[in-house]
């Protein structure tokens, strides 16, 4: 689940392996680029951490972040995953 921490929406994801994690990140990247709203993220093997905040709004959570988070959740759903 997404957590609001320090003016960011934060979520950790764990996948079966690196390939699945990277496929997820690729799909997120395509949506983020379309939205012109790019996440901070990190990836180590099968783990991905995403932090969303809107820099233009003073580094706070906005509707743009919530929309991207919903889109990310939809990607997970299409992958047959919930976390």
N, C-alpha and C positions, 0 to 999 in steps of 0.2 A: 504494500500500500504506500501511496505517496504520503510523506510527512512534511509539514511546514517547519523548517528550522532555519534560523538566522536569515530571514527574508528570502528563502529559497524553497522550492519544492524539491524534495530529495527522495530517491528510491534506489534500492539495491536489487539487482537481478542476478539469478544464478541459472546457468544453462547446462546442458549435458556436456558440452565440450567447447573448445575455442571456435570451431567452425560455426556452431549454432549461435554463439555470442556475436561473432562477427557478422553473420547474416542479419541478425536483429539490428545491430548497429548500422548496417548498410541501409536497411529499410527506414530507420529513424532519420538517418542523414538525408535521405531523399525528401521526406516530409518537412524536416527542419529547413532545408534549402528552399522549398516552395513557400514556406511561411516566412522566410528571411528571419528566422528566430533560432539561433544555434545554441544547443545545450553545452554545458561543461560536462564532460564525462571522463571516466577512466575505465580501463579494461585490463584485467589480468586473467589470462587463460579463459575460464568459463564464467567469470564474474564481471558485471558491468555496474557502474554507479553513475547515475545521472542526477545533475543538479540544474534546476531551471530557475532563472530570475530574469527580469527585464532591466537591462542596463539603462536604456533610454528613460525609464521611469524612476531612476535613482536606486537601482539594484533592489527592487522589491518584487513581490509576486503580483502579477497582473492576469487579466483574462487570457492574454497571449500564452502565458505559462500553463494555465489550466487547460487551454485548448490543446496545446502540444502534449501535455500529460495524457489527455483523453485519447489523442491519436496514437500515442505510444501504447496505451492499454489495448487499443484495437489491434495493433500489430501483434501484441502478445496473444490475444485471443485467436487471431488468424493462424498463429503458429501452434495453436492448441495448448498454450501455456497460460497460467494465471500469475506466475511469479518467476 
